[in-house]
Amino acid sequence: MIQARLLEQFKDYYRIYGRLFSSPGRINLVGEHTDYNEGFVMPTITDQQFYVVMAKHGGLDPFPVIRIFSPQFNETVEFDLFNPPKKQWALYFYGVIKEMKKRGEEIQSVDLLIHSDIPTGAGMSSSAALCVAFAKGLNSLFNLGFAPLDLALIAQATEHNYIGVQCGLMDQMASLFGKKDHFMKLDCRTYDFEQIPFDFSDLSIVLFNSRVKHNLASSEYNLRRASCERVVGIISQKKEGVTALRDLSLDDLSQFKALIDPIDYMRAEYVLEENDRVHQMVDAIKAKNLPLMGKLMAASHLGLKEKYEVSCPELDFLVDSANNTPGIVGARMMGGGFGGCTINLVENAQKEQFVEEMTIKFEKKYLKTALYYVTTREK
């Protein structure tokens, strides 16, 4: 097993025994870009994990030193808390520690070995899984006493303050509270959630990778959030109790259309429609209404493509191709956008044919090897 191998690699490299912590990747059925608008989302966890093996370092360092070894990339990074690491990926570890220190906790020197089987840049939240796994490890190793919600907020603050991504809390909450074979309807204002059983033995969830690496730290992601906040700022001056798009209905929004920049209006309209789709998806799953589930996924993709403008030609091609391939129930882009994966609900009876035909279509169009992941397997 991979856990035993990683523990052995840690012992061989550092000459001490370590403890292993992990957090899963995340997929999202519907509810995209709604979390930072205090809306609703519907994620679940994947089998893929981010692993951290760690132990306190017993040396006489004058101040805390963090050593990170990645056997995957045969790379070692070392930094202290007064000098941020130069490697972008190591800033996540640095940020988690700094956020814990802000909350009054002291972290001593620690040795790490890391490994991930979550595809990076695929919209499966590998960065949130990294932060959560490391935060869980520090919390346990140093007996810090943080509650799971605290760890989610620490991981989110790391993205905000050290990576520059003004993300919501969906990814971190899913990584900490997600349940296999369930979709979590999460209220991103109160953090209350309901686990919705995904009891479809005749369906699989298949992800197809666009092979386009997205960068959520890019200006486009943060611009979408700023656009939504401008709408809230305008309407809150005219209507009491509005602190987020969550507080508005589509009728409320339309009343103030003349005051709002057309692009900002379009973004806000998408978010409100997407919130409604989450509520409808819960009802559709409980009723096992497959046609409605597919319709909601199609509407979500169209909104992300035309109103929120975060899709790309490769994602659109994969969705269009899926909708013209036997066995499909529903398809849409998933994640922050500008690349990553599509999520597809596929009938098990035609899953192999679906994957084969989609692979051929993608490789013929883009001359790249198609990558796919089956996250819910036939039972």
TIMAR-779742 format. One record per residue (C-alpha): x, y, z; residue in one letter; residue number from 1. Coordinates in Angstrom, 3 decimals. Layout:
REM residues N
X / Y / Z / A / NUM
...
This chain:
REM residues 379
0.000 / 0.000 / 0.000 / M / 1
1.067 / 3.533 / -0.691 / I / 2
0.817 / 4.547 / 2.981 / Q / 3
3.326 / 1.911 / 4.051 / A / 4
5.664 / 2.836 / 1.211 / R / 5
5.603 / 6.528 / 2.141 / L / 6
6.283 / 5.782 / 5.808 / L / 7
9.237 / 3.628 / 4.800 / E / 8
10.578 / 6.310 / 2.441 / Q / 9
10.349 / 8.873 / 5.237 / F / 10
12.279 / 6.623 / 7.614 / K / 11
14.956 / 5.941 / 5.006 / D / 12
15.379 / 9.630 / 4.177 / Y / 13
15.248 / 11.219 / 7.644 / Y / 14
16.381 / 8.243 / 9.760 / R / 15
13.382 / 8.689 / 12.078 / I / 16
9.799 / 7.415 / 12.140 / Y / 17
7.042 / 9.705 / 10.921 / G / 18
3.274 / 9.874 / 11.099 / R / 19
1.077 / 9.932 / 8.023 / L / 20
-1.806 / 12.342 / 7.352 / F / 21
-3.891 / 12.743 / 4.219 / S / 22
-6.773 / 14.665 / 2.695 / S / 23
-8.815 / 13.840 / -0.414 / P / 24
-9.382 / 15.705 / -3.621 / G / 25
-12.739 / 17.256 / -4.394 / R / 26
-15.221 / 17.273 / -7.249 / I / 27
-18.356 / 19.399 / -7.501 / N / 28
-21.599 / 18.279 / -9.123 / L / 29
-23.098 / 21.760 / -9.372 / V / 30
-22.603 / 25.100 / -7.600 / G / 31
-19.533 / 26.742 / -9.129 / E / 32
-18.229 / 30.187 / -8.034 / H / 33
-21.055 / 30.408 / -5.508 / T / 34
-19.002 / 29.706 / -2.382 / D / 35
-17.289 / 33.098 / -2.147 / Y / 36
-20.716 / 34.676 / -2.665 / N / 37
-21.944 / 32.934 / 0.523 / E / 38
-24.138 / 30.663 / -1.575 / G / 39
-24.568 / 26.905 / -1.916 / F / 40
-22.328 / 24.205 / -3.373 / V / 41
-22.484 / 20.436 / -3.848 / M / 42
-19.057 / 18.783 / -3.593 / P / 43
-17.911 / 15.280 / -2.772 / T / 44
-14.514 / 13.705 / -2.213 / I / 45
-12.436 / 11.532 / -4.520 / T / 46
-10.260 / 8.490 / -3.907 / D / 47
-7.188 / 10.532 / -4.808 / Q / 48
-5.336 / 11.953 / -1.792 / Q / 49
-2.595 / 14.349 / -0.775 / F / 50
-0.289 / 12.600 / 1.726 / Y / 51
2.045 / 14.129 / 4.278 / V / 52
4.410 / 12.101 / 6.446 / V / 53
5.892 / 14.230 / 9.199 / M / 54
7.817 / 14.250 / 12.444 / A / 55
9.261 / 16.825 / 14.807 / K / 56
12.882 / 17.571 / 14.017 / H / 57
15.047 / 17.006 / 17.049 / G / 58
17.979 / 19.236 / 16.090 / G / 59
19.151 / 22.439 / 17.760 / L / 60
17.905 / 24.908 / 15.164 / D / 61
17.992 / 28.503 / 16.495 / P / 62
14.502 / 29.006 / 14.990 / F / 63
11.941 / 26.660 / 13.407 / P / 64
13.068 / 25.062 / 10.146 / V / 65
10.782 / 23.187 / 7.777 / I / 66
12.278 / 20.489 / 5.559 / R / 67
10.137 / 19.018 / 2.759 / I / 68
11.146 / 16.036 / 0.621 / F / 69
9.153 / 15.054 / -2.469 / S / 70
10.219 / 11.639 / -3.802 / P / 71
7.786 / 12.131 / -6.718 / Q / 72
9.919 / 14.968 / -8.041 / F / 73
13.173 / 14.070 / -6.271 / N / 74
13.207 / 17.541 / -4.765 / E / 75
13.933 / 18.911 / -1.292 / T / 76
12.969 / 22.371 / -0.018 / V / 77
14.077 / 23.871 / 3.275 / E / 78
12.998 / 27.178 / 4.792 / F / 79
12.516 / 28.937 / 8.102 / D / 80
9.636 / 31.125 / 9.212 / L / 81
11.596 / 34.344 / 8.730 / F / 82
12.460 / 33.612 / 5.091 / N / 83
9.628 / 32.430 / 2.822 / P / 84
10.526 / 29.660 / 0.379 / P / 85
11.167 / 30.632 / -3.217 / K / 86
9.305 / 27.631 / -4.604 / K / 87
5.650 / 28.530 / -5.236 / Q / 88
4.301 / 25.189 / -4.035 / W / 89
6.223 / 25.448 / -0.736 / A / 90
4.407 / 28.705 / 0.066 / L / 91
1.337 / 26.636 / 0.939 / Y / 92
3.233 / 24.988 / 3.801 / F / 93
4.719 / 28.295 / 4.875 / Y / 94
1.283 / 29.919 / 4.827 / G / 95
-0.394 / 27.248 / 6.954 / V / 96
2.245 / 27.687 / 9.664 / I / 97
2.027 / 31.480 / 9.570 / K / 98
-1.771 / 31.347 / 9.851 / E / 99
-1.488 / 29.068 / 12.887 / M / 100
1.015 / 31.460 / 14.442 / K / 101
-1.458 / 34.319 / 13.913 / K / 102
-3.851 / 32.312 / 16.060 / R / 103
-1.346 / 32.126 / 18.895 / G / 104
0.264 / 28.736 / 18.264 / E / 105
3.984 / 28.002 / 18.042 / E / 106
5.361 / 25.482 / 15.568 / I / 107
8.735 / 23.832 / 16.060 / Q / 108
11.036 / 22.421 / 13.391 / S / 109
9.437 / 19.636 / 11.396 / V / 110
10.493 / 17.195 / 8.668 / D / 111
8.056 / 16.295 / 5.876 / L / 112
7.693 / 13.868 / 3.018 / L / 113
4.868 / 14.630 / 0.582 / I / 114
3.093 / 12.714 / -2.151 / H / 115
-0.060 / 13.390 / -4.155 / S / 116
-2.118 / 11.386 / -6.610 / D / 117
-4.548 / 14.277 / -7.143 / I / 118
-3.965 / 15.676 / -10.645 / P / 119
-2.755 / 19.266 / -10.426 / T / 120
-4.575 / 21.886 / -12.449 / G / 121
-7.518 / 19.554 / -13.021 / A / 122
-10.042 / 21.383 / -10.843 / G / 123
-9.933 / 18.671 / -8.162 / M / 124
-8.605 / 20.998 / -5.469 / S / 125
-5.128 / 19.609 / -4.959 / S / 126
-4.014 / 22.820 / -3.225 / S / 127
-6.800 / 22.677 / -0.632 / A / 128
-6.004 / 19.007 / 0.038 / A / 129
-2.336 / 19.955 / 0.568 / L / 130
-3.193 / 22.696 / 3.052 / C / 131
-5.719 / 20.569 / 4.926 / V / 132
-3.452 / 17.518 / 5.172 / A / 133
-0.564 / 19.641 / 6.478 / F / 134
-2.815 / 21.534 / 8.889 / A / 135
-4.220 / 18.264 / 10.230 / K / 136
-0.692 / 16.968 / 10.701 / G / 137
0.531 / 20.028 / 12.597 / L / 138
-2.622 / 20.073 / 14.693 / N / 139
-2.058 / 16.490 / 15.783 / S / 140
1.735 / 16.542 / 16.032 / L / 141
1.840 / 19.616 / 18.284 / F / 142
-1.507 / 19.064 / 20.067 / N / 143
-2.777 / 22.480 / 18.968 / L / 144
-6.464 / 21.804 / 19.571 / G / 145
-7.880 / 23.379 / 16.418 / F / 146
-11.392 / 22.220 / 15.506 / A / 147
-11.980 / 20.967 / 11.937 / P / 148
-13.686 / 24.233 / 10.944 / L / 149
-10.643 / 26.132 / 12.250 / D / 150
-8.423 / 24.037 / 9.997 / L / 151
-10.644 / 24.799 / 6.994 / A / 152
-10.395 / 28.530 / 7.703 / L / 153
-6.617 / 28.304 / 8.157 / I / 154
-6.303 / 26.518 / 4.809 / A / 155
-8.503 / 29.130 / 3.117 / Q / 156
-6.535 / 32.002 / 4.653 / A / 157
-3.347 / 30.427 / 3.291 / T / 158
-4.752 / 30.635 / -0.255 / E / 159
-5.846 / 34.240 / 0.329 / H / 160
-2.748 / 35.629 / 2.023 / N / 161
0.178 / 33.697 / 0.544 / Y / 162
-1.000 / 32.447 / -2.872 / I / 163
-3.257 / 35.333 / -3.850 / G / 164
-6.411 / 33.334 / -4.597 / V / 165
-9.523 / 34.835 / -2.995 / Q / 166
-11.281 / 31.464 / -2.880 / C / 167
-14.359 / 30.454 / -0.950 / G / 168
-14.443 / 27.650 / 1.597 / L / 169
-15.959 / 24.829 / -0.469 / M / 170
-12.730 / 22.976 / -1.217 / D / 171
-11.453 / 22.985 / 2.356 / Q / 172
-14.822 / 21.989 / 3.826 / M / 173
-15.188 / 19.167 / 1.332 / A / 174
-11.701 / 17.893 / 2.105 / S / 175
-12.423 / 17.863 / 5.846 / L / 176
-16.084 / 16.849 / 5.977 / F / 177
-16.739 / 15.095 / 2.662 / G / 178
-18.230 / 11.605 / 2.717 / K / 179
-17.729 / 8.937 / 0.087 / K / 180
-20.766 / 8.223 / -2.104 / D / 181
-22.480 / 11.372 / -0.828 / H / 182
-22.711 / 14.896 / -2.161 / F / 183
-22.538 / 17.568 / 0.497 / M / 184
-25.010 / 20.425 / 0.150 / K / 185
-22.995 / 23.125 / 1.886 / L / 186
-24.259 / 26.518 / 2.990 / D / 187
-21.200 / 28.708 / 2.556 / C / 188
-22.530 / 31.373 / 4.923 / R / 189
-23.341 / 29.252 / 7.967 / T / 190
-21.107 / 26.265 / 7.064 / Y / 191
-24.049 / 23.967 / 7.796 / D / 192
-24.244 / 21.002 / 5.456 / F / 193
-26.418 / 18.068 / 4.531 / E / 194
-24.966 / 14.821 / 3.196 / Q / 195
-27.027 / 13.686 / 0.194 / I / 196
-26.600 / 9.961 / -0.588 / P / 197
-25.625 / 9.399 / -4.207 / F / 198
-27.228 / 5.975 / -4.436 / D / 199
-26.981 / 5.275 / -8.147 / F / 200
-25.434 / 1.846 / -8.634 / S / 201
-25.981 / 2.143 / -12.386 / D / 202
-24.031 / 5.411 / -12.752 / L / 203
-20.380 / 6.394 / -12.707 / S / 204
-18.793 / 9.813 / -12.392 / I / 205
-16.131 / 10.223 / -15.071 / V / 206
-13.814 / 13.230 / -15.257 / L / 207
-12.130 / 14.191 / -18.528 / F / 208
-9.083 / 16.417 / -18.303 / N / 209
-8.925 / 19.280 / -20.802 / S / 210
-5.108 / 19.134 / -20.521 / R / 211
-5.225 / 22.924 / -20.065 / V / 212
-3.572 / 23.922 / -16.788 / K / 213
-5.515 / 26.666 / -15.092 / H / 214
-3.961 / 29.136 / -12.665 / N / 215
-6.489 / 30.275 / -10.081 / L / 216
-4.054 / 32.922 / -8.866 / A / 217
-4.452 / 34.635 / -12.217 / S / 218
-6.261 / 37.945 / -12.359 / S / 219
-9.344 / 36.441 / -14.011 / E / 220
-10.470 / 34.471 / -10.947 / Y / 221
-10.145 / 37.414 / -8.586 / N / 222
-11.794 / 39.704 / -11.136 / L / 223
-14.918 / 37.526 / -11.036 / R / 224
-15.112 / 37.915 / -7.282 / R / 225
-14.591 / 41.679 / -7.505 / A / 226
-17.377 / 41.859 / -10.080 / S / 227
-19.813 / 40.180 / -7.695 / C / 228
-18.738 / 42.419 / -4.829 / E / 229
-19.410 / 45.542 / -6.900 / R / 230
-22.991 / 44.421 / -7.455 / V / 231
-23.450 / 43.836 / -3.739 / V / 232
-21.953 / 47.257 / -2.994 / G / 233
-24.427 / 49.007 / -5.287 / I / 234
-27.547 / 47.157 / -4.161 / I / 235
-26.674 / 47.267 / -0.442 / S / 236
-26.965 / 51.066 / -0.629 / Q / 237
-30.546 / 50.732 / -1.844 / K / 238
-31.760 / 47.602 / -0.064 / K / 239
-31.224 / 46.717 / 3.604 / E / 240
-29.727 / 43.407 / 4.696 / G / 241
-27.698 / 42.741 / 1.556 / V / 242
-24.140 / 41.692 / 2.351 / T / 243
-23.614 / 39.091 / -0.388 / A / 244
-25.271 / 37.913 / -3.586 / L / 245
-26.775 / 35.192 / -1.405 / R / 246
-29.219 / 37.802 / -0.082 / D / 247
-30.716 / 38.572 / -3.503 / L / 248
-33.290 / 36.940 / -5.744 / S / 249
-33.277 / 37.292 / -9.517 / L / 250
-36.193 / 39.707 / -9.172 / D / 251
-34.172 / 41.810 / -6.700 / D / 252
-31.273 / 41.911 / -9.117 / L / 253
-33.428 / 42.944 / -12.071 / S / 254
-34.812 / 45.931 / -10.139 / Q / 255
-31.336 / 47.476 / -10.051 / F / 256
-30.191 / 46.507 / -13.536 / K / 257
-29.924 / 50.122 / -14.716 / A / 258
-27.396 / 50.872 / -11.951 / L / 259
-25.091 / 47.940 / -12.639 / I / 260
-22.368 / 47.478 / -15.237 / D / 261
-23.673 / 44.948 / -17.824 / P / 262
-20.796 / 42.522 / -17.287 / I / 263
-21.147 / 42.685 / -13.500 / D / 264
-24.890 / 42.122 / -13.889 / Y / 265
-24.282 / 39.057 / -16.040 / M / 266
-21.871 / 37.597 / -13.471 / R / 267
-24.319 / 38.140 / -10.621 / A / 268
-27.187 / 36.671 / -12.619 / E / 269
-25.189 / 33.499 / -13.178 / Y / 270
-24.435 / 33.151 / -9.446 / V / 271
-28.079 / 33.506 / -8.435 / L / 272
-29.159 / 30.991 / -11.079 / E / 273
-26.443 / 28.582 / -9.963 / E / 274
-27.602 / 28.792 / -6.342 / N / 275
-31.082 / 27.810 / -7.513 / D / 276
-29.596 / 24.895 / -9.446 / R / 277
-27.999 / 23.498 / -6.280 / V / 278
-31.380 / 23.366 / -4.529 / H / 279
-32.955 / 21.782 / -7.590 / Q / 280
-30.143 / 19.217 / -7.869 / M / 281
-30.710 / 18.045 / -4.295 / V / 282
-34.386 / 17.426 / -5.096 / D / 283
-33.471 / 15.727 / -8.378 / A / 284
-31.028 / 13.339 / -6.689 / I / 285
-33.509 / 12.448 / -3.961 / K / 286
-36.169 / 11.802 / -6.605 / A / 287
-33.639 / 9.972 / -8.833 / K / 288
-34.721 / 12.222 / -11.688 / N / 289
-31.891 / 11.652 / -14.158 / L / 290
-33.255 / 13.888 / -16.940 / P / 291
-33.471 / 16.847 / -14.553 / L / 292
-29.962 / 16.160 / -13.217 / M / 293
-28.614 / 16.272 / -16.770 / G / 294
-30.583 / 19.423 / -17.564 / K / 295
-29.188 / 21.209 / -14.495 / L / 296
-25.621 / 20.264 / -15.388 / M / 297
-26.120 / 21.536 / -18.938 / A / 298
-27.516 / 24.840 / -17.656 / A / 299
-24.615 / 25.187 / -15.244 / S / 300
-22.069 / 24.753 / -18.027 / H / 301
-23.873 / 27.190 / -20.293 / L / 302
-23.903 / 29.784 / -17.511 / G / 303
-20.214 / 29.306 / -16.792 / L / 304
-19.436 / 29.580 / -20.500 / K / 305
-21.629 / 32.508 / -21.527 / E / 306
-22.317 / 34.538 / -18.367 / K / 307
-19.376 / 33.901 / -16.054 / Y / 308
-17.007 / 33.399 / -18.995 / E / 309
-14.624 / 30.954 / -17.339 / V / 310
-14.725 / 28.097 / -19.825 / S / 311
-12.292 / 27.465 / -22.680 / C / 312
-12.516 / 25.758 / -26.094 / P / 313
-11.200 / 22.440 / -24.772 / E / 314
-13.775 / 22.295 / -21.975 / L / 315
-16.587 / 23.220 / -24.353 / D / 316
-15.432 / 20.556 / -26.801 / F / 317
-15.432 / 17.893 / -24.077 / L / 318
-18.923 / 18.848 / -22.897 / V / 319
-20.335 / 18.993 / -26.434 / D / 320
-18.696 / 15.674 / -27.276 / S / 321
-20.036 / 14.030 / -24.124 / A / 322
-23.561 / 15.197 / -24.885 / N / 323
-23.285 / 13.449 / -28.255 / N / 324
-21.896 / 10.185 / -26.900 / T / 325
-24.077 / 7.221 / -25.821 / P / 326
-24.418 / 6.696 / -22.082 / G / 327
-24.242 / 10.335 / -20.988 / I / 328
-26.685 / 11.617 / -18.374 / V / 329
-25.117 / 15.036 / -17.817 / G / 330
-21.856 / 16.916 / -18.420 / A / 331
-20.334 / 20.264 / -17.538 / R / 332
-17.030 / 21.953 / -16.777 / M / 333
-15.921 / 21.711 / -13.154 / M / 334
-13.804 / 23.931 / -10.932 / G / 335
-12.628 / 27.519 / -11.221 / G / 336
-12.372 / 27.392 / -14.987 / G / 337
-9.928 / 28.292 / -17.778 / F / 338
-8.944 / 24.611 / -17.903 / G / 339
-9.179 / 21.582 / -15.652 / G / 340
-11.771 / 18.841 / -16.000 / C / 341
-15.302 / 18.194 / -17.087 / T / 342
-17.548 / 16.098 / -14.853 / I / 343
-19.754 / 13.525 / -16.554 / N / 344
-22.540 / 11.324 / -15.202 / L / 345
-22.398 / 8.154 / -17.290 / V / 346
-24.479 / 4.985 / -17.374 / E / 347
-22.354 / 2.044 / -16.224 / N / 348
-23.660 / -0.150 / -19.028 / A / 349
-22.049 / 2.186 / -21.574 / Q / 350
-19.167 / 3.543 / -19.524 / K / 351
-16.405 / 1.725 / -21.393 / E / 352
-17.827 / 2.750 / -24.765 / Q / 353
-18.243 / 6.321 / -23.520 / F / 354
-14.631 / 6.557 / -22.380 / V / 355
-13.337 / 4.999 / -25.597 / E / 356
-15.333 / 7.310 / -27.873 / E / 357
-14.490 / 10.413 / -25.840 / M / 358
-10.810 / 9.488 / -25.882 / T / 359
-10.811 / 9.105 / -29.661 / I / 360
-12.633 / 12.412 / -30.168 / K / 361
-10.279 / 14.356 / -27.909 / F / 362
-7.081 / 12.885 / -29.326 / E / 363
-8.229 / 13.450 / -32.888 / K / 364
-9.100 / 17.084 / -32.139 / K / 365
-6.135 / 18.127 / -29.989 / Y / 366
-3.432 / 15.541 / -30.810 / L / 367
-2.897 / 14.934 / -27.088 / K / 368
-3.340 / 11.811 / -25.011 / T / 369
-6.730 / 11.930 / -23.304 / A / 370
-6.689 / 11.747 / -19.511 / L / 371
-9.727 / 10.609 / -17.560 / Y / 372
-10.577 / 9.552 / -14.015 / Y / 373
-13.466 / 7.390 / -12.858 / V / 374
-14.392 / 8.555 / -9.368 / T / 375
-17.512 / 6.461 / -8.724 / T / 376
-17.190 / 2.835 / -9.658 / R / 377
-19.749 / 0.200 / -10.440 / E / 378
-20.890 / -1.517 / -7.258 / K / 379
